[in-house]
């Protein structure tokens, strides 16, 4: 499912996985059957009961959804999805690599990519829940540097026959690590569309995933693309926009601005209800694709 004009806009699905409602395998299989291009799940290892971290959506310490405290492990969830699908890409929206050992995480991601035939997209975040990060002994003021090192170290393990890395937070000597991923997973950063975040993305990632309530999407896309060119990066950044309700004018505008993928969330309901929703959404997007196609 795509939007014409040579360069295609893909459509993805995001499921806030939990221990209730539709499971990731059924949701991914349904999304693939309805022509969607990608399937994303989030990550939270735990949610500390006593917190000072403000949620970006609520503006205080309250949570907008109790699934935050019920979230499935993203890699187990995506492995279950990989086992019942053949084509759809499998991603995180977003994972928190600094809450893990980078060598072990590199092995997990490489194994998933290998077993799925090269379908992994690594969406990462710096982490808004500072209390959660603190429980993992992440130095909060250095979490961006820590994430950069983790990604560099994992890429080394994914691409080099004898990988090694020396940094502030990650250090290991020449090592063997197989399997290698079929495709080195592209890295997209889910974060606010600020110049600070875009500078980080241009240096250390392959693209940007918008936040659910991102203001001025169009202007932020143009800023990222300008900074990408000015930094001398080849090609174009991956740009994933989290959307609420499909709209033909909006999708046409985003396509023309260079958005590569638009992602829609699934409701927290039964398998029957969610699969019916996927069918309705796919039908609407197919209609919009016809409306936005040009020559």
N, C-alpha and C positions, 0 to 999 in steps of 0.2 A: 504494500500500500504506500503510494508516494504521490508527490504533487507535480509532476511534469516540469518542463522547461530545462531539460538536460540534467541539471543538478537536483537531485531528489531530496525532499524532506521526508524523513522517516517518522513513523509513529510508534511510540513505546507505551508500555503499561508499567505502573508502579503499584506494588502491593505492600502495604504496611503489615508484614507478616506477624502473626501472633498465634497463640495456642487456641484460638477460636475462629470460627468462620472458615472460609475456603482456604485450603492448603496451597502452598506454592506450586506443587507439581500440577494440581488441577488447574490453577490459574494460568500458569505458563502454557500448558497444553491448550487451554481454551484460547489464550491470546494468539498462539501460533496458528491455530485452526482458523481464526478470524482474520489472519493476514497481518497482524502486528509484527513489528520488526525487532522489538527488544522487550525485556522483562527485568524490572529492578526491584530490589528489596533493601531495607535499611539495616542499620546496626546500632544496638545499645547492649553492652554486656550486662548492665544492671542500672538501676536508678536509685541513688542514695535517697533515703526518706527525708533526711534533713539536708537542705540545699540552700545555697546563696545564689547559684547561677540562675539568671533570668532567661526564660525561654523567649526566643526571638518573635514568636507569634503571639503569645499571651501578654508579654511585657512584664511578667512577674514570675515567681517561682512555680506557679501552677502549670500543669501540663494540659495541652489541648485534647489529648486522647490518652486513655489509660493503656493503650497498646504499647506505649513507651516502656512500660514495666513488664510487658509480656512478649517482647520481641524474640523471634527465633534467631538462632545463629545464621548469619547470611550465607556462609559457605555451605553449610549443611542444607539450607533451603534451596540454594541454587544447584547443588548437586542433585537433589531430588527432582528439580525442574529439568536438568540436563538429561536425566535418565528417560524422560518421557517426551522429549522434543528432539527435533533434528536441525532446525534452521535458526530459530529465534536467538538473538544475542542475550547474554545473561550478565546483568550488572548490579552494582550497589548504588543506592541513593540515600545516604552514602555510608561507606565503611570508615572505620576509625583505626587505621593501621598502627598508630602509636600506642594503642592499648594492647598490642601483641608483641611477641618476639619476631623480629623481621625475617630471620632465617626460616623459622617455622611457617610464618605467613606466606613467604615466597613459595615454599614447597606446596602449601595448600592451594594457592592460586594457580601455580603452574600445573598441578595435578588436575584441577577442574578444567583449565583451558585445554590440556592435552586430551582428557577424556571426553570433552564436549566438542572437540574438533575445531578449536580456535574461536570460541564464541564469547569470551569474557571481556567485559568493560569494567575497569576499576574506577568507580566514582568514590572520591575521598573527601573528607572534611577535616577541618582543624579541630572541631569539637566545640559546641556551644555549652555543653554541660561540664563546666569546670570541676564540679564535685566528682563526677564520674571519672574524669581524667586524673584527678588527684589520687583516687583510690588505686590507680594503675602507676602511681609514682611518676607521672608525666610532669616535668617542670613547665608550668603554665606559660611563663614568659618566653619559653624557648620551644614551644610546641610546633611552630612553623618550621624552624630549623630541624627539629627532630623528624618531622614528616618528610622534609626534603631528603634527609639522609636515608630514611627508611626506603623511599622510592628509588633513590640511586643505588642503594645496596641490593634491593630486590631486582632491579634491572640487570645489575651485574650477574647475579645468580641465574637469571633467565637467559642471558645472552653469551656468557663467557664459559669456555670449557674449564678453565681454572680461574674461578672468580675470587676476588678479594676486595676488601673495602676498609678504609681507615677514616673514621670521623669522630665527632664528639660523642655521639650516642650509639654508633654501630661500628664494630671493629672485628674483622676476622681475616685470617690469612688465606693463602691459596687453597681453594676448596672445590671439590666436585659436587655438582648438584643436578641431577636429572630426575624426572623428565624436564625438558625445556618446554615452554608453552609453544603451541603451534603458531600462535601470533602473540607477540609481546603485547599484553593487554594495554590498550590506550587508557590514559589517565585523565579523568575530568574532575575538576574541583567544584564541589557544591558549596557555594559561599555567596555572600552579598556581592553585587556587582560594583565594587569600589576599585579605584585605581590601585590601591595597595594590593588587593587580591589579584587584580589582573597582572600586575608586575610579577607576582609570584607565579601565576599560571604561565605567563610567557617564558619564564626562566625554567620552570620545573615540570610542566604538565602539557597535555595535548589539547585541553579545552576547558570549557566552563559549563556548569549546570546551574541554572538560575534557582533562586530560592522561591518558595511558593507565593510569597507576597512581594516579589521584586518590583519596585517602581521604575518607570521609564526603561522598559526592556529595550526598546529600539535604540535609545541613546547609549545604553551600556554595551549593546552589541557593537555599535560603531566604534566605541572607545576601545574595546578589546581588539577589534580587527586593526585599528590604527596602531596600537601599541605592538601588536604582533608583527606588522610590517616594519615598523621603526626598529624593532629588535633584530630584524633580518631573519626571522623564522621562515622556513620554507612552507609552502602550501597555505592552508587556512586552518584556523582552530575549529575543533568540534564545538558546536554550540547547542546545548540541550536546554530547552525551555519547558518548565513545568506549567501546564495549562489547566484551566478549570473547565470551561465550556467552549467547544469548538465554534469558531466563527470564521466565515469565509474571508472577510476582509483582513482580519488579523493574520490568518494563516498565509494568505497571499503576500502580505507585507513582510512577515517573518521570512518566508521563502526568499523574497527578493533581497532581504538584508543579509542572507547567508546562514540562517538557522539550519542546522543539519538534522535536528530531531525534536519532535514535540511529544511530551510524555503526559499521560493522563492517569490519575489515581483511580484505584478500585474501591468501592464501598466495603465497609466491614459487615458483610452479610453472609448468608448461607451460600453453598456452592451453586445451588439452583438459581438463586437471585443474581449472583455475580456473573455467571455464564450468560444469563439473559441480558444483563447490562452490557457485557462485552459485545454481544450481537448487535444491540441497538447502537452502541458507540461506533462499531465498525461500519455499520450501514450509513450512519451519518457522515463519517469521515470519507467513505467512498463517494458519497454525493458531493461533498465539498471538494474532493480531489477533481471530480469532473468540472466543477465550477471554476477551479483555479488553474486548470491546465491551459497553457498557451502554446500554440504552434508546435 
